[in-house]
Amino acid sequence: MTSPTTPRLSTVRSLARLLPFAKPVLPRLALGGVSALVASLLALGIPLVLEVIVADGGPIDSGDPWLIALGAGAILLLGLVEALMVWARRWFVLGPATRVEYELRTDFFSRLQRLPVSFHDRWQSGQLLSRMMQDISLIRRWLAFGIVLLIVNMLTILVGSVILFSWHWLLGTIFVVVSAPLWISGYLFEKQYGLLSRQSQDQAGDLATAVEESVHGIRVLKAFGRGSHALKKFTRQAETLRQTELSKAKAVGWIWFWLVLLPDIAFALCLGAGIYLVQAGEIDRGALIAFFAMATILRWPVESIGFLFSFLVDARTATDRIFEVFDEQNTITDPDRPATIAEPRGALVFEGARFRYQDAASTERDLLDGVDLSLRPGETMALVGLTGSGKTTLTTLPGRLYDVTGGRVTLDGVDIRDLSISELRRHVGMAFEDATLFSQTVRENVLLGREDLAGGGDEAERVLREALQVAQAGFVDTLPHGVDTVIGEEGLSLSGGQRQRLALARAVAARPAVLVLDDPLSALDVDTEALVEDALREVLADTTALIVAHRPSTVTLADRVALLQDGRVTAVGTHSELLRSSEHYRYVISSLEDEQERQNKREATL
């Protein structure tokens, strides 16, 4: 489990954090509780009617069939109204509970979208998935049934105990005293079960992560014959979860042992005391029968306490896990008074830009150690450097995927942190080496950054076709439904080159003032790359572009080249200028050429 922990709150304070989500539906939840309470009180009324029927000198002793029928009818009526109240309780609570579930889930997803990339770097996707699906569903079930039944059953026990005392103080005392240890064991159970519940839910999240990683990496596992290795790892995690679930079951089994045993002991003791009291003339036969009928009705509320306590603990744990995400600080936010750029020109400037990851040791140097770089409007700048020099990190800064930890980045003279995130990302488009596509149509994937074209039309079709042409993605017309073909999960049904071309088309279709490309052509063959580069030259004629180059051919796209070395820009100039003046640049280009030659040889053998 890689998620951070937050201070543990009490159960009441933890669950109270759900109040803002539940507040709009509280009236209906309250009506559901009232319906459940009325149903319980009606059930408690049945022994009172029974007492009248079987009391000494009552309808049974008199033998009057009309009185007996009247008593039976009263019991039947109480039962029917009780059933109606149970139905009303479900009707009142189910809709509101699903509404809270919907609000929680949409807010949770919205929060995930707003949190910075650094958050997603630290959290396992399986942990987030288990919170989104399992924990929020558990809270819905608790709101619909758990909290209502817990409150109603406790009130039922209280009212029923008072009635028991009204028949005879000794019988009431025996029942309450024998049942009292249940509350003590319930308290101890809550503490133990709370730890196990949290452990179980976290382990379930880890298991979900393992499944997700194995499914996404199934090609790698099969290629290297490591399916059995993944299975062994998964088996160990599944066994750990199984042991935790067994510990939970043992804890629940122990509380149920007392929940079943103690009421039986109370029944036995009350029976002995009741017979003695009848013989002594302190209570009559009807009161004793009614007492046991009442005690039988109270047995379910008493026995349910253990289940409802475990349900309460599970809900508290689920709430804690959800609010761990809600409590995460979003460090990349809109300014209070956002600046605007009416007509962006695309002048991108890095001024002493520094960056380090939050969890980096203080003794480590910054990944970006004071980058000074200026891109003129409409200029194409290639960024080259050895592996680990900070190229990819630098490309994440213009779009504020990460924020600089020192210095600043400006767009047309405006600090990008002074722009709203939505406006900034309209002006800055990106395409990554690792192309990510969504389980949507080709059209929806390519036009993802053009919300203004969501309605379709001639303009949307024109932009789509132009972007596909630039990216040399004509292969989409051979798909079963053309541009309306739904791409499989993450686009894995396509080749790496096809995914990269669609990702490039997406960046081009966005028509940003600044285009940041992190080696978006690495999976293309030489011929396709040449065609894409020719088309890109036209697109980049009036667009500022920062391109990470891992191939010498990509450098030829650029007006100028920036050499990144150990987190700093050490040289800027044209390709020919840097070849003459920088020994390190010549070494980097030589390394790129060697890698390009090896790749060409691999392609030639295929």
C-alpha positions as CSV (number, residue, x, y, z in Angstrom):
1,M,0.0,0.0,0.0
2,T,1.6,3.2,-1.1
3,S,-1.1,5.7,-0.2
4,P,-0.4,8.1,2.6
5,T,-2.1,8.0,6.0
6,T,-4.1,10.7,7.7
7,P,-4.7,11.2,11.5
8,R,-7.3,8.7,12.7
9,L,-10.5,10.4,13.8
10,S,-13.2,8.9,16.1
11,T,-16.0,7.0,14.5
12,V,-18.5,9.8,14.9
13,R,-16.2,12.5,13.7
14,S,-15.1,10.4,10.7
15,L,-18.6,9.6,9.6
16,A,-19.7,13.2,10.2
17,R,-17.6,14.1,7.2
18,L,-20.3,12.6,5.0
19,L,-22.8,15.1,6.3
20,P,-22.3,17.7,3.4
21,F,-23.1,14.9,0.9
22,A,-26.0,13.5,2.9
23,K,-27.6,16.9,4.0
24,P,-29.8,17.3,1.0
25,V,-31.4,13.9,1.5
26,L,-31.6,13.9,5.3
27,P,-35.4,14.5,5.4
28,R,-36.0,11.3,3.5
29,L,-33.4,9.4,5.5
30,A,-35.1,10.6,8.6
31,L,-38.5,9.5,7.3
32,G,-37.0,6.1,6.6
33,G,-35.8,6.0,10.2
34,V,-39.2,7.0,11.5
35,S,-40.8,4.3,9.4
36,A,-38.4,1.7,10.7
37,L,-39.0,2.8,14.3
38,V,-42.8,2.7,13.9
39,A,-42.4,-0.9,12.5
40,S,-40.4,-1.9,15.6
41,L,-42.9,-0.3,18.0
42,L,-45.8,-2.1,16.3
43,A,-43.9,-5.3,16.7
44,L,-43.4,-4.5,20.4
45,G,-47.2,-3.9,20.6
46,I,-48.0,-7.5,19.7
47,P,-46.9,-9.0,23.1
48,L,-49.1,-6.3,24.8
49,V,-52.1,-7.5,22.8
50,L,-51.2,-11.1,23.5
51,E,-51.0,-10.3,27.3
52,V,-54.7,-9.2,27.2
53,I,-55.8,-12.3,25.3
54,V,-54.1,-14.9,27.6
55,A,-54.4,-13.0,30.9
56,D,-56.3,-14.6,33.7
57,G,-60.0,-14.0,33.2
58,G,-59.3,-12.8,29.6
59,P,-60.9,-13.9,26.3
60,I,-59.3,-17.3,26.4
61,D,-60.6,-18.1,29.9
62,S,-64.0,-16.7,29.0
63,G,-64.1,-18.8,25.8
64,D,-65.8,-15.9,23.9
65,P,-64.9,-16.6,20.2
66,W,-65.6,-12.9,19.2
67,L,-63.2,-11.6,21.8
68,I,-60.6,-14.2,20.7
69,A,-61.1,-13.3,17.0
70,L,-60.9,-9.6,17.9
71,G,-57.5,-10.1,19.6
72,A,-56.2,-12.2,16.7
73,G,-57.4,-9.5,14.3
74,A,-55.6,-6.9,16.3
75,I,-52.3,-8.9,16.1
76,L,-52.9,-9.4,12.3
77,L,-53.5,-5.7,11.8
78,L,-50.3,-4.8,13.8
79,G,-48.4,-7.3,11.6
80,L,-49.8,-5.8,8.3
81,V,-49.0,-2.2,9.3
82,E,-45.5,-3.3,10.5
83,A,-44.9,-4.8,7.0
84,L,-46.1,-1.6,5.4
85,M,-43.7,0.4,7.5
86,V,-40.8,-1.9,6.5
87,W,-41.7,-1.3,2.9
88,A,-41.9,2.5,3.5
89,R,-38.5,2.5,5.2
90,R,-36.9,0.9,2.1
91,W,-38.7,3.3,-0.2
92,F,-37.6,6.3,1.7
93,V,-33.9,5.4,2.0
94,L,-32.9,3.7,-1.2
95,G,-33.2,6.7,-3.5
96,P,-31.4,9.1,-1.2
97,A,-28.6,6.6,-0.5
98,T,-28.0,6.1,-4.2
99,R,-28.0,9.9,-4.6
100,V,-25.3,10.2,-2.0
101,E,-23.3,7.4,-3.7
102,Y,-23.6,9.3,-7.0
103,E,-22.5,12.6,-5.6
104,L,-19.6,10.9,-3.7
105,R,-18.5,9.1,-6.8
106,T,-18.6,12.0,-9.2
107,D,-16.9,14.3,-6.7
108,F,-14.2,11.7,-6.1
109,F,-13.6,11.3,-9.9
110,S,-13.6,15.1,-10.3
111,R,-11.0,15.3,-7.5
112,L,-8.8,12.8,-9.2
113,Q,-8.9,14.9,-12.4
114,R,-7.9,18.1,-10.5
115,L,-5.1,16.6,-8.4
116,P,-1.7,17.1,-9.8
117,V,0.3,14.4,-11.6
118,S,2.6,14.2,-8.6
119,F,-0.4,12.7,-6.6
120,H,-0.9,10.0,-9.2
121,D,2.8,9.2,-9.2
122,R,2.5,8.3,-5.5
123,W,-0.8,6.4,-5.4
124,Q,-1.5,3.0,-6.8
125,S,-4.3,2.9,-9.4
126,G,-5.8,-0.1,-7.7
127,Q,-6.1,1.7,-4.4
128,L,-8.0,4.5,-6.1
129,L,-10.2,2.1,-8.0
130,S,-11.1,0.2,-4.8
131,R,-12.0,3.5,-3.1
132,M,-14.0,4.6,-6.1
133,M,-16.1,1.4,-6.4
134,Q,-16.1,-0.7,-3.2
135,D,-15.8,1.9,-0.5
136,I,-18.4,4.3,-1.9
137,S,-20.8,1.4,-2.5
138,L,-20.3,0.3,1.1
139,I,-21.1,3.8,2.3
140,R,-24.3,3.8,0.3
141,R,-25.4,0.5,1.9
142,W,-24.6,1.8,5.3
143,L,-26.6,5.0,4.8
144,A,-29.6,3.0,3.4
145,F,-29.6,0.3,6.1
146,G,-26.7,0.3,8.6
147,I,-27.3,3.7,10.3
148,V,-31.1,3.4,10.3
149,L,-31.2,-0.1,11.7
150,L,-28.5,0.7,14.3
151,I,-30.4,3.6,15.7
152,V,-33.8,2.0,15.5
153,N,-32.6,-1.3,17.0
154,M,-31.0,0.5,19.9
155,L,-34.2,2.5,20.6
156,T,-36.2,-0.8,20.2
157,I,-34.0,-2.4,22.9
158,L,-34.4,0.6,25.2
159,V,-38.2,0.7,24.8
160,G,-38.6,-3.1,25.0
161,S,-36.4,-3.1,28.2
162,V,-38.7,-0.5,29.8
163,I,-41.7,-2.7,29.0
164,L,-40.0,-5.7,30.4
165,F,-39.4,-3.9,33.7
166,S,-43.1,-2.8,33.8
167,W,-44.1,-6.5,34.1
168,H,-41.7,-7.2,36.9
169,W,-38.5,-5.6,37.9
170,L,-36.7,-8.9,38.6
171,L,-37.3,-10.3,35.1
172,G,-36.3,-7.0,33.5
173,T,-33.1,-6.8,35.6
174,I,-32.1,-10.4,34.7
175,F,-32.6,-9.7,31.0
176,V,-30.7,-6.4,31.1
177,V,-27.8,-7.5,33.4
178,V,-27.2,-10.7,31.4
179,S,-27.2,-8.7,28.1
180,A,-24.9,-5.9,29.4
181,P,-21.7,-7.8,28.5
182,L,-22.7,-7.5,24.9
183,W,-22.0,-3.7,25.0
184,I,-18.6,-4.3,26.5
185,S,-17.7,-7.0,24.0
186,G,-19.1,-4.7,21.3
187,Y,-16.7,-1.9,22.3
188,L,-13.7,-4.3,22.3
189,F,-14.9,-5.7,19.0
190,E,-15.1,-2.3,17.4
191,K,-11.4,-1.5,18.2
192,Q,-10.1,-4.9,16.9
193,Y,-12.4,-5.1,13.9
194,G,-11.6,-1.5,12.9
195,L,-7.9,-2.3,12.4
196,L,-8.7,-5.5,10.5
197,S,-11.2,-3.7,8.3
198,R,-8.7,-1.0,7.3
199,Q,-6.1,-3.6,6.7
200,S,-8.4,-5.7,4.5
201,Q,-9.6,-2.8,2.4
202,D,-6.0,-1.6,1.8
203,Q,-5.0,-5.1,0.8
204,A,-7.9,-5.4,-1.5
205,G,-6.7,-2.2,-3.2
206,D,-3.2,-3.6,-3.6
207,L,-4.7,-6.8,-5.1
208,A,-6.7,-4.6,-7.6
209,T,-3.4,-2.9,-8.5
210,A,-1.8,-6.3,-9.2
211,V,-4.6,-7.4,-11.4
212,E,-4.6,-4.1,-13.3
213,E,-0.8,-4.2,-13.8
214,S,-0.9,-7.8,-15.0
215,V,-3.8,-7.1,-17.5
216,H,-2.1,-4.0,-18.9
217,G,1.3,-5.8,-19.1
218,I,-0.1,-9.1,-20.4
219,R,2.0,-8.8,-23.6
220,V,5.2,-8.4,-21.6
221,L,4.4,-11.3,-19.3
222,K,3.6,-13.6,-22.2
223,A,6.7,-12.4,-24.2
224,F,9.0,-13.2,-21.4
225,G,7.1,-16.3,-20.1
226,R,6.6,-14.7,-16.7
227,G,3.0,-15.5,-16.3
228,S,3.8,-18.0,-13.5
229,H,5.9,-15.4,-11.7
230,A,3.0,-12.9,-11.8
231,L,0.7,-15.7,-10.6
232,K,3.0,-16.4,-7.6
233,K,3.1,-12.8,-6.6
234,F,-0.7,-12.5,-7.0
235,T,-1.2,-15.7,-5.0
236,R,0.9,-14.3,-2.1
237,Q,-1.1,-11.1,-2.0
238,A,-4.4,-13.0,-2.3
239,E,-3.3,-15.3,0.6
240,T,-2.4,-12.3,2.7
241,L,-5.9,-10.8,2.1
242,R,-7.5,-14.2,2.8
243,Q,-5.7,-14.4,6.2
244,T,-7.0,-10.9,7.0
245,E,-10.5,-11.9,6.0
246,L,-10.2,-15.0,8.2
247,S,-9.2,-12.8,11.1
248,K,-12.2,-10.6,10.5
249,A,-14.4,-13.6,10.4
250,K,-13.0,-14.9,13.7
251,A,-13.6,-11.5,15.3
252,V,-17.2,-11.5,13.9
253,G,-17.7,-15.1,15.0
254,W,-16.5,-14.3,18.5
255,I,-19.0,-11.4,18.9
256,W,-21.8,-13.6,17.5
257,F,-20.9,-16.3,20.0
258,W,-21.8,-13.9,22.8
259,L,-24.8,-12.5,20.9
260,V,-26.4,-15.9,20.7
261,L,-25.3,-17.3,24.0
262,L,-26.2,-14.5,26.4
263,P,-29.8,-14.0,25.3
264,D,-30.3,-17.8,25.7
265,I,-28.9,-17.6,29.2
266,A,-31.2,-14.7,29.9
267,F,-34.2,-16.7,28.6
268,A,-33.3,-19.6,30.8
269,L,-32.9,-17.5,33.9
270,C,-36.0,-15.5,33.2
271,L,-38.0,-18.7,32.7
272,G,-36.9,-20.0,36.1
273,A,-37.6,-16.7,37.8
274,G,-40.9,-16.3,35.9
275,I,-42.3,-19.7,37.0
276,Y,-41.4,-18.8,40.6
277,L,-43.1,-15.4,40.4
278,V,-46.3,-17.0,38.9
279,Q,-46.4,-19.5,41.7
280,A,-45.8,-16.7,44.2
281,G,-48.7,-14.7,42.7
282,E,-46.5,-11.7,41.8
283,I,-47.4,-11.9,38.1
284,D,-50.1,-13.7,36.2
285,R,-49.8,-16.2,33.4
286,G,-50.5,-13.6,30.6
287,A,-47.7,-11.3,31.8
288,L,-45.2,-14.1,31.8
289,I,-46.2,-15.2,28.2
290,A,-46.1,-11.6,27.0
291,F,-42.7,-11.2,28.7
292,F,-41.2,-14.1,26.7
293,A,-42.9,-12.9,23.5
294,M,-41.4,-9.5,24.1
295,A,-38.0,-11.0,24.8
296,T,-38.2,-13.0,21.6
297,I,-38.9,-9.9,19.6
298,L,-36.0,-8.1,21.2
299,R,-33.6,-11.0,20.3
300,W,-33.1,-9.8,16.7
301,P,-32.3,-6.2,17.7
302,V,-29.9,-7.5,20.3
303,E,-28.2,-10.0,17.9
304,S,-28.0,-7.5,15.1
305,I,-25.8,-5.2,17.2
306,G,-22.7,-7.2,16.4
307,F,-23.4,-7.1,12.6
308,L,-24.3,-3.4,12.7
309,F,-21.2,-2.6,14.7
310,S,-19.0,-4.3,12.1
311,F,-21.0,-2.5,9.4
312,L,-20.4,0.8,11.2
313,V,-16.6,0.1,11.4
314,D,-16.5,-0.8,7.7
315,A,-18.3,2.4,6.8
316,R,-16.0,4.5,9.0
317,T,-12.9,2.8,7.4
318,A,-14.4,3.4,3.9
319,T,-15.0,7.0,4.8
320,D,-11.5,7.5,6.0
321,R,-10.1,6.0,2.8
322,I,-12.2,8.2,0.6
323,F,-11.3,11.4,2.5
324,E,-7.6,10.6,2.3
325,V,-8.0,11.5,-1.4
326,F,-10.3,14.5,-0.7
327,D,-7.8,15.7,1.9
328,E,-4.9,15.6,-0.6
329,Q,-3.6,19.1,-1.2
330,N,-4.0,20.3,-4.8
331,T,-0.8,22.3,-5.4
332,I,-1.7,23.2,-9.0
333,T,-4.7,25.5,-8.8
334,D,-6.1,28.6,-10.5
335,P,-5.0,32.0,-9.2
336,D,-7.5,34.1,-7.3
337,R,-7.5,36.6,-10.2
338,P,-6.5,34.9,-13.3
339,A,-4.7,36.8,-16.0
340,T,-5.8,36.4,-19.7
341,I,-4.0,36.3,-23.0
342,A,-6.4,37.6,-25.6
343,E,-4.3,36.8,-28.7
344,P,-1.5,34.3,-27.7
345,R,1.6,34.7,-29.8
346,G,3.5,31.7,-28.3
347,A,6.5,33.4,-26.7
348,L,7.6,30.7,-24.2
349,V,10.4,31.6,-21.7
350,F,12.0,29.5,-18.9
351,E,13.6,31.9,-16.4
352,G,15.9,30.1,-13.9
353,A,13.4,27.2,-13.9
354,R,14.2,24.6,-11.2
355,F,12.4,21.4,-10.4
356,R,12.7,18.6,-7.9
357,Y,10.2,15.9,-6.9
358,Q,8.6,16.3,-3.5
359,D,10.1,13.1,-2.1
360,A,13.6,13.8,-3.3
361,A,16.3,13.8,-0.7
362,S,17.6,17.3,0.3
363,T,21.1,16.3,-0.6
364,E,20.2,15.5,-4.3
365,R,20.6,18.3,-6.8
366,D,17.5,19.5,-8.6
367,L,16.5,17.7,-11.8
368,L,16.2,21.0,-13.5
369,D,18.9,23.2,-12.0
370,G,18.2,26.7,-13.2
371,V,17.1,26.4,-16.9
372,D,17.2,29.6,-18.9
373,L,15.6,29.2,-22.4
374,S,13.6,31.5,-24.6
375,L,11.4,30.4,-27.5
376,R,10.4,33.1,-30.0
377,P,6.8,33.1,-31.3
378,G,6.5,30.6,-34.2
379,E,9.9,29.2,-33.5
380,T,10.6,25.4,-33.4
381,M,13.1,24.5,-30.7
382,A,14.6,21.0,-30.5
383,L,15.7,19.8,-27.0
384,V,18.5,17.3,-27.0
385,G,20.6,15.7,-24.2
386,L,21.7,12.4,-22.8
387,T,19.3,10.2,-20.8
388,G,18.7,11.7,-17.4
389,S,19.5,15.2,-18.4
390,G,15.9,16.4,-17.7
391,K,14.4,16.7,-21.1
392,T,11.1,15.0,-20.3
393,T,10.8,16.8,-17.0
394,L,11.2,20.2,-18.8
395,T,8.4,19.4,-21.2
396,T,6.0,18.9,-18.3
397,L,6.4,22.5,-17.0
398,P,4.7,24.6,-19.8
399,G,1.4,22.8,-19.3
400,R,1.7,22.8,-15.5
401,L,1.7,19.0,-15.2
402,Y,4.2,19.9,-12.6
403,D,5.0,23.4,-11.2
404,V,8.5,24.7,-11.0
405,T,10.0,24.6,-7.6
406,G,12.1,27.7,-8.4
407,G,12.2,30.3,-11.1
408,R,9.3,30.6,-13.5
409,V,7.9,29.9,-16.9
410,T,6.2,32.6,-18.9
411,L,3.9,32.6,-21.9
412,D,3.8,35.9,-23.8
413,G,5.3,37.6,-20.7
414,V,2.7,36.2,-18.3
415,D,3.7,33.8,-15.6
416,I,1.8,30.6,-16.5
417,R,0.8,30.3,-12.8
418,D,-1.1,33.5,-13.2
419,L,-3.3,32.0,-15.9
420,S,-6.3,29.7,-15.2
421,I,-5.4,26.1,-15.9
422,S,-8.1,25.8,-18.5
423,E,-6.8,28.8,-20.4
424,L,-3.2,27.7,-20.2
425,R,-4.0,24.3,-21.6
426,R,-5.9,25.8,-24.4
427,H,-2.7,27.6,-25.4
428,V,-0.3,24.8,-24.7
429,G,-0.7,21.4,-26.3
430,M,1.3,18.2,-25.7
431,A,2.1,14.9,-27.3
432,F,4.0,12.2,-25.4
433,E,6.3,9.4,-26.4
434,D,4.1,7.0,-24.5
435,A,0.8,7.6,-26.4
436,T,-2.3,7.1,-24.3
437,L,-5.6,6.7,-26.0
438,F,-9.1,6.1,-24.5
439,S,-11.8,3.6,-25.1
440,Q,-13.6,6.0,-27.4
441,T,-13.9,6.4,-31.2
442,V,-10.9,7.6,-33.2
443,R,-12.9,10.9,-33.7
444,E,-13.3,11.4,-30.0
445,N,-9.7,10.7,-29.3
446,V,-8.3,13.1,-31.9
447,L,-10.7,15.9,-31.0
448,L,-10.3,15.4,-27.3
449,G,-8.7,18.9,-26.9
450,R,-11.4,20.7,-28.9
451,E,-14.4,21.0,-26.7
452,D,-15.7,23.6,-29.1
453,L,-16.1,20.9,-31.7
454,A,-17.9,18.4,-29.5
455,G,-21.1,18.9,-31.4
456,G,-19.6,17.8,-34.7
457,G,-20.3,19.5,-38.0
458,D,-18.3,20.5,-41.0
459,E,-15.6,22.4,-39.0
460,A,-15.0,19.4,-36.7
461,E,-14.7,17.1,-39.8
462,R,-12.2,19.5,-41.4
463,V,-10.0,19.8,-38.3
464,L,-10.1,16.0,-37.8
465,R,-9.1,15.3,-41.4
466,E,-6.3,17.9,-41.3
467,A,-4.9,16.5,-38.1
468,L,-5.0,12.9,-39.3
469,Q,-3.3,14.0,-42.6
470,V,-0.4,15.7,-40.7
471,A,0.1,12.7,-38.5
472,Q,0.0,10.3,-41.6
473,A,-2.9,8.5,-39.8
474,G,-4.8,7.5,-43.0
475,F,-4.9,3.9,-41.6
476,V,-8.0,4.9,-39.6
477,D,-10.1,4.7,-42.8
478,T,-9.3,0.9,-43.0
479,L,-10.7,0.3,-39.5
480,P,-14.1,-1.4,-39.4
481,H,-16.1,1.9,-38.9
482,G,-13.4,4.4,-40.0
483,V,-13.1,7.3,-37.6
484,D,-16.1,6.1,-35.7
485,T,-14.4,2.9,-34.7
486,V,-14.1,2.5,-31.0
487,I,-10.5,1.9,-30.0
488,G,-9.9,-0.8,-27.4
489,E,-8.7,-0.1,-23.9
490,E,-5.7,2.2,-24.0
491,G,-5.5,1.6,-27.8
492,L,-3.7,-1.7,-27.4
493,S,-5.5,-3.0,-30.4
494,L,-3.3,-0.7,-32.5
495,S,0.4,-0.8,-33.1
496,G,2.7,1.5,-31.2
497,G,3.2,3.7,-34.3
498,Q,-0.5,4.0,-34.9
499,R,-1.1,5.0,-31.3
500,Q,1.7,7.7,-31.6
501,R,0.2,9.0,-34.8
502,L,-3.2,9.4,-33.3
503,A,-1.7,11.1,-30.2
504,L,0.2,13.5,-32.5
505,A,-3.0,14.2,-34.5
506,R,-4.8,15.0,-31.2
507,A,-2.1,17.5,-30.3
508,V,-2.2,19.1,-33.8
509,A,-6.0,19.3,-33.8
510,A,-5.9,21.3,-30.5
511,R,-4.3,24.2,-32.5
512,P,-2.4,25.5,-29.5
513,A,-0.1,28.5,-29.6
514,V,2.6,26.3,-28.1
515,L,3.1,22.7,-29.0
516,V,5.3,20.5,-26.7
517,L,6.3,17.2,-28.3
518,D,8.2,14.6,-26.2
519,D,9.7,12.4,-28.9
520,P,6.3,11.6,-30.5
521,L,7.7,9.8,-33.5
522,S,9.9,7.2,-31.8
523,A,7.7,4.3,-32.8
524,L,7.4,5.3,-36.5
525,D,9.5,3.7,-39.3
526,V,11.9,5.9,-41.2
527,D,9.6,6.5,-44.2
528,T,6.5,7.3,-42.2
529,E,8.6,9.6,-39.9
530,A,9.8,11.5,-43.0
531,L,6.3,12.0,-44.2
532,V,5.1,13.2,-40.7
533,E,8.0,15.6,-40.4
534,D,7.3,17.2,-43.8
535,A,3.6,17.7,-42.8
536,L,4.7,19.0,-39.4
537,R,6.8,21.7,-41.0
538,E,3.7,23.3,-42.4
539,V,1.8,23.1,-39.1
540,L,4.7,24.4,-37.1
541,A,5.2,27.4,-39.5
542,D,3.1,29.6,-37.2
543,T,3.2,27.6,-34.0
544,T,5.8,27.7,-31.3
545,A,7.1,24.2,-30.7
546,L,9.4,22.6,-28.1
547,I,10.4,19.1,-29.4
548,V,12.4,16.5,-27.5
549,A,14.6,14.9,-30.1
550,H,15.9,11.4,-29.8
551,R,16.6,11.1,-33.5
552,P,18.9,13.2,-35.6
553,S,16.2,13.6,-38.2
554,T,13.9,15.3,-35.6
555,V,16.6,18.0,-35.1
556,T,16.2,19.0,-38.7
557,L,12.6,20.2,-37.9
558,A,14.0,22.8,-35.6
559,D,15.0,26.4,-36.2
560,R,17.3,26.2,-33.2
561,V,18.5,23.5,-30.8
562,A,18.9,23.6,-27.0
563,L,21.4,21.3,-25.4
564,L,20.4,20.1,-21.9
565,Q,23.2,18.9,-19.7
566,D,22.8,17.9,-16.0
567,G,19.6,19.9,-15.7
568,R,20.8,23.1,-17.3
569,V,20.8,24.5,-20.9
570,T,24.4,24.7,-21.7
571,A,24.2,25.8,-25.4
572,V,21.6,27.2,-27.8
573,G,22.0,27.6,-31.5
574,T,21.4,26.1,-34.9
575,H,22.4,22.5,-35.5
576,S,25.4,23.5,-37.5
577,E,26.5,26.1,-35.0
578,L,26.4,23.7,-32.1
579,L,28.2,21.0,-34.1
580,R,31.1,23.5,-34.6
581,S,31.1,25.0,-31.1
582,S,30.1,22.2,-28.6
583,E,32.0,19.0,-28.1
584,H,29.2,17.6,-25.8
585,Y,26.6,18.3,-28.5
586,R,28.7,16.4,-31.1
587,Y,28.8,13.5,-28.6
588,V,25.0,13.6,-28.1
589,I,24.3,13.7,-31.8
590,S,26.7,10.9,-32.4
591,S,24.9,8.8,-29.7
592,L,21.6,9.6,-31.4
593,E,23.0,8.6,-34.8
594,D,24.3,5.3,-33.4
595,E,20.9,4.5,-31.9
596,Q,19.2,5.5,-35.2
597,E,21.4,3.2,-37.2
598,R,20.7,0.3,-34.8
599,Q,17.0,0.9,-35.2
600,N,17.2,1.0,-38.9
601,K,19.0,-2.3,-38.9
602,R,16.3,-3.8,-36.7
603,E,13.6,-2.6,-39.1
604,A,15.4,-3.9,-42.1
605,T,15.4,-7.4,-40.6
606,L,11.7,-7.4,-40.0
